[in-house]
Amino acid sequence: VQAIRQESTGLQVGKTGAFSRLKIWPNPAAKSMTFEGWTGKAGLKILTLTGELVKDVPNIESGYKWQLDNDSNESIASGLYFYIIKDESGNSRVGTLAVIR
């Protein structure tokens, strides 16, 4: 499986550079995935490709380790997912994630 390059899969909306240092690793992931590299508070949403909310994590600062679970703490299935990360100023970034079980 070839890794998805974050630089080519993220879409920045808002202030240039707000999430320019965002790193998501490993991607694809089998056990957990780390989001890091921004300043201030942000909210993170993980969605299926059909737009169903999987995980909603409000008010995180500078980093978050996702255990590849949903809001009910159940493991999610292998597949592709979207993420949306948005800061308090309304700047956001959207991209794709891959989970392999």
N, C-alpha and C positions, 0 to 999 in steps of 0.2 A: 504494500500500500504506500503510495506516495503522499508525503505530507502536504497539507494545504498551506501555501505561503500567505501569512497574514497580510502582508503589504498589498497583495493583489486581490484580497477578498473583502477588505473593509471599505466602507463608504462613510466619509466624514461629512457631517452636517453641522453648520455653525462656524464658530471661531476656528480659524486655521491653527492647527497645532494643539487644540484642546486634548486630543487623544493621540497625538503624533508619537508618543512613546509607549502606547498600549502594546503589551505583549501578552499573548495567549499561548500557553504551552502545557503539555504537548498537544499538538493538534495534527493528526487524530490522537485520541486518548482512549485508554482502556480502563483506568482506575479512577483518575481524578484529572482536573484541568485547572491551571492557575491563570488568573487574570491579574495583571499588575501594570504599573507604569503611568498612573495619572495622579493628579493632585486634587485635593478636596474631596467632597462627597459625591457619589454617583449612585444611580440605580441600575441594576442589571436585570434584564429579562432574557430568558431562553425560551424559544418557541419552536414548534415543529414546522416543517415546510408548509403545512396547511394553515399555520397561524395560531395553533392551539398553544396556550401558555403552559409551559412545563415548569419553569422555576422563576420566581420573582424575588429578587434580593434588593431591598431598598437601603439607602444610606450606608454604603460601604465606602471606606476610605483607603485609597492607594492599592488595595489588593484583596483578592478573594480566591480561596481554593474550593472549587466546586467538586463535590463527590459523585458527579454524574447521576444525581437523583432529582426527583420532582419535588413539588411543595409538600407532598405527603411522605417524604423521605423514602420513597420506593425507587429502586434502580430503574433507569430508563433503558430503552432498547437501543441496539446498534442503529446507526443511521446518521443523516445530516440534519443539522439544526441551525436556526438563525439565532444570533444574539443581538441585543440592542443595549447599549450602555449610554446613559444620559446623565450629564452633570446638572448641578443646581442652576446653572445659567442657561440651560436649554440646549447646549452643545451635545451632539450625539454621534455615535458611530454604530454602524450596522455591518455584520459580517456573517460568515458561516463557520460552523464547527462540525467535526466528525467524531462520532463515538463508535468504537469497535469493541465488541464483547467477545 
